[in-house]
C-alpha cells in the first residue's frame, strides 16, 4: 500500500492512499464469485456465466462492495503506517479503480497537536477534610425542620416582618399593566393571585416587603417599586411601577421540635438518633464526592498550566457549536426566553468558546497520557456502561445499544470511558495535602 501525506495549515493532512492490484484483485474475486453463484443472466445457467460477463454486468455493485470492505480497513492501516495521531476524519473522497484492479482514494484528517507532557505522576492536590462536624449535622437538621414546618393563620393583627403573606396583586407602569408592557417576563413581576411572599428585607422586588408591614387582611395597599437602571428586564429598567396589593391571609411558620416525631415524618420508622446518623452518613458521602471533583479539577488545572499548544481550528469550531447548543438548552430549561437569549448572544458565544477550548485541551492531554500509559477501553467496559445507562433510563441494554448505534454514539461512549479511566489513573497517583482548619476558631454551638 502506497501512502502520500500532504500536511496543510490548521493541523489538516490529506492522505493519498493506493492499494496494489493483487490485494484488490483478491477481494474482487471473492465478491465476484458471490455474484456469480446467484446471478441470473439470460443465456446462462446460474453459476455458469463467464467471469468477464459477471465483471462487466456487476462492475458497479462489485466496486461498491469493495469500497465498503477496503476503504475503512486501508485508511486505518495508512494512519498506523504513517504514525499519524488523528483527532478527526473529515472526508473520504475520489475513490477510483484502475484497469489493473488497483484502487486509490483520498482521506482528509485533522491531526492532534504535538506537545510535551509534563510530569503527571504525583500531581500535588489540596483536599478538604471529609470529617463531618456536629455543626453540619445540626444545620442539616434545621433545614429538615424548615421543610417540615407548618403554616398557621394569624388573625387580628397587621403583617409583620417574618410573616408569610398570601397576596393578590397587579403591577402597572404609567397606568398600563406590566403584563402588556413586558409580556415575556415572569408572571411574578406582572402580578398574581394567592401569591405567597415571605416578608423579609430585600426579598422579592425593591422595597416591596417593607411597604406591606402593618397591612391588614382584605385591605388593598399601593406599593411603589422603583426598578434600577440596570434591571434585567429592559422594558422596566429605570421605571416606577405601581402595585395594587390585597392581603388575603397572614401566616406564621411554626417549626417542629427536634424529636422522634420529626424523625418519623422525615424517615418513617426512624428515631431522632437514627436520623442524625443518616444525616452524618449523607454529608460524609457528599463530601467524598466533592473531594473527587476537587481532585479532578486540580489535576486538570495542573496539566493545563504546564502544557501549551495551539488547538485545531476546525475542531474548536465544531466543539464551540456543540457547547453553545448545550448552553442554550440549559438556559431554556431554566425558563430563559429566546428573546433574552438573543440579548445575551455574545456572552453565550464567548462562554461556549471558552468551554470548548478547555474541553479540547483537556481531552488532548488525557488522550496522550492514555497512550503513554497504555490505558485502553475494553468491550467489557463498553458493555458495563451500556448496562448502567440502560438502568438509568429504565430500558433494556439491547434497546440502549441500538439507540446508541442509531445515533452513531458508541464511539462517544468509548471516548468518555477512556477519559474517565485516565482521570482515575491520575487520581490514584496524586500527592494529597489535606487543608487544615484554622486553629483557635470555635464552632458555634
Protein Blocks (a to p, Z undefined) as FASTA:
>chain_A
ZZdddddehhiacddddddfklmmmmmmmmmmmmmmmpccehiaehiacfklmmmmmmmm
mmmmmmmmmmmmmmmmmmmmnopacfbdfbdchiacdfkopacdddddddddddddddfe
hiacddddfbdcfklmmmmmmmmmmmmpccdddehiacdehiacdddddddeehiafklm
mmmbcfklnocchiacdddehiajehklmmmgopaehiacdddddddfklfblmlgopac
ddddddfbdcddddddddfklmmmmmghiafklmmmmmmmmmmmmmmmmmmmmmmmmmmm
mmmmmoccdddfklmmmmmmmmmmmmmmmmmmnopafklmmmmmmmmmmmmmmmmmmmmm
mmmmmmmmmmmnopacdfklmmmmmmmmmmmnopafklmmmmmmmnopmmmmmmmmmmmm
mmmmmmmmcccddddddehiacdZZ
